[in-house]
Each structure stands twice: as C-alpha cells, then as structure tokens.
Amino acid sequence: MALRLSPHMTVMQNAAQKASKRMLRDFNEVEQLQVSVKGPSDFVSQADLRAEATLREELTKARPGYAFLMEESGASGGDNWTWRWVVDPLDGTTNFLHGIPHWSISMALQRRHPDGSAEIVAGVVYSPAVDEMFWAEKGVGAYLNDRRLRVSARREMKDALFATGIPFAAVAPRNRLAFARTLGALMPATAGVRRFGSAALDLAWVAAGRYDGYWELGLKAWDVAAGLLIVREAGGTVTDPAGAEFMVSDGPDNDVVAGNAHLQPKLRELVAEGVAAATP
C-alpha cells in the first residue's frame, strides 16, 4: 500500500517530479553535444536554471508565503521568514555534464522558531535517472520511494565503505590538506572510499545503508539540508568534525560527518585529526 504523504511532502515530491521531466530530456541530449565546438557547459547551465525556475514556480504556487535559499538565485522572500525552501536543482552538475547518470534534485523545508533557531523538518533527494525518491520528515522516518530506510549495522571499520567529495581547484587549501590527511588515515583501515559526485545522494545512500559513513568540508546549505534529515530519520548520526550536532549554515562552511551510530564517531575522530593537522 502506498504511503500517505503529508501536504508539504506531496508538494515537494510533485515539484521534483515535474522538474525532472525536462532535466531527463536535457540529460539525454548532453551526449550529443560533447563533440560540438561550444561544448555542453552552457547547455547544462541553462538546464540547471530551467530546473530551478520550475521548482520555484511549483513551490511558490503551493506555498506562496515561503522564502527561498537556492543554489543559482540565492536567498529571496524576506529576512523574517518562518518557512523556507532550501533547494539545489542539480546536485552533481559535473556528472550531468559528462553524461554520468548520478545526479539529483535536492530540496529541504526549513522552519524558524520564535527564538530564532531553525530546523529542517522535511527533505527530498530525487535521482531522476533511476527514479529513486529519498525523503524524510522529522519524526516520521526516512524512505526510499515507499520503503522505510535504516542506516547500516556495521560496527568494524575494516568492513565499512565510506563516501566523500574529493576537493577540486576552487576548494580552499585548508580543506584540501585536511582531506588528504583524513584520506591517508582512513584508506588502510576500511573496505574502501568512494567519490560519486553528489553530496545529496551520498547522504541519502548513508541513510539507505549503501555507505556506512560520509564526510566533506566546506559544503553549501543546499548540498546537505535535505540529506542530513534523511540520515537522522534513518537512525544515523550527523555532526560537525568537532562532534557538535550539525546545524545548517547559510555560508560555505558546512563541515559534515555522517554515519551509523557505531562508525560515525570513529570517522569523526579521523576527520577532526585531519582538520587539526591542516589548521595553522
């Protein structure tokens, strides 16, 4: 029997499904553009913008008073918001650009309380290429389509598979060095480390038990807002490298360590050591 979705979750999943239809058509055209002189980069940028416009239109139509924080267009809707959508229309842009079917639409709903604190109360990470809808609401649980999710039960580092994001040219030198130190300590202790290129899907896959943990430094709010709730509602733990409960920041300084309750503390210690070694 299909799960009965809340009004908010219905709005989010419908918006993701609508945006994905054009994105899939665009994705299927990317391969044909690889041989052109101009190349596919501009085409993918336009696909990203079209997806964001569709999501904004659908979400605004359903909830006209809500604010936005979006990857392409930034913050809008006023500073005194109570409800805010946090949206990445295309997480995994480089994969999309290269015709790799591992990219996602990520959106979260954030609620701000009278004391000024804010929390993520709903999240969706949708992978159109394989029609996998990861979603969660606070207190309701995490799901893949209609199936309840739980993080893995592995306890030993030697059996664990972790995910991360490998720093690229634009990443701060401190984060590149911290990554190298962490990876150097982690590789000989585990079953493997993967870099698939979509932070939102990495977190969703931790929730699904496909990965045992995930870490990355210097992420944006829209990269992690939906995924962190999905992990937590699947029974996982999400903190910063220092061990504090991870809270989404609007800036480019979201450092996240996620995993099951057995392995996340061990992973966090290695990440913290890497950060410390890279800090002057």
Buried (B, 14 or more C-beta within 10 A) or exposed (E): EEBEBEEBBEBBBBBBBBBBEEBBEBBEBBEEBEEEEEEBEEBBBEBBBBBBBBBBEBBBEBBEEBBBBBBBBEBBBEEEBEBBBBBBBBBBBEBBBEBBEBBBBBBBBBBBEEEEEBEBBBBBBBBBBEEBBBBBBBEBBBBBEEEEBBBBEBEEBEEBBBBBBEBEEEBBEBBBBBBBBBBEBBEEBBEEBBEBBBBBBBBBBBBBBBBBBBBBBBBBBBBBBBBBBBBBBBBBBBBBBEBEEBBBBBEEBBBBBBBBEBBBBBBBBBBBBBBEBBEE
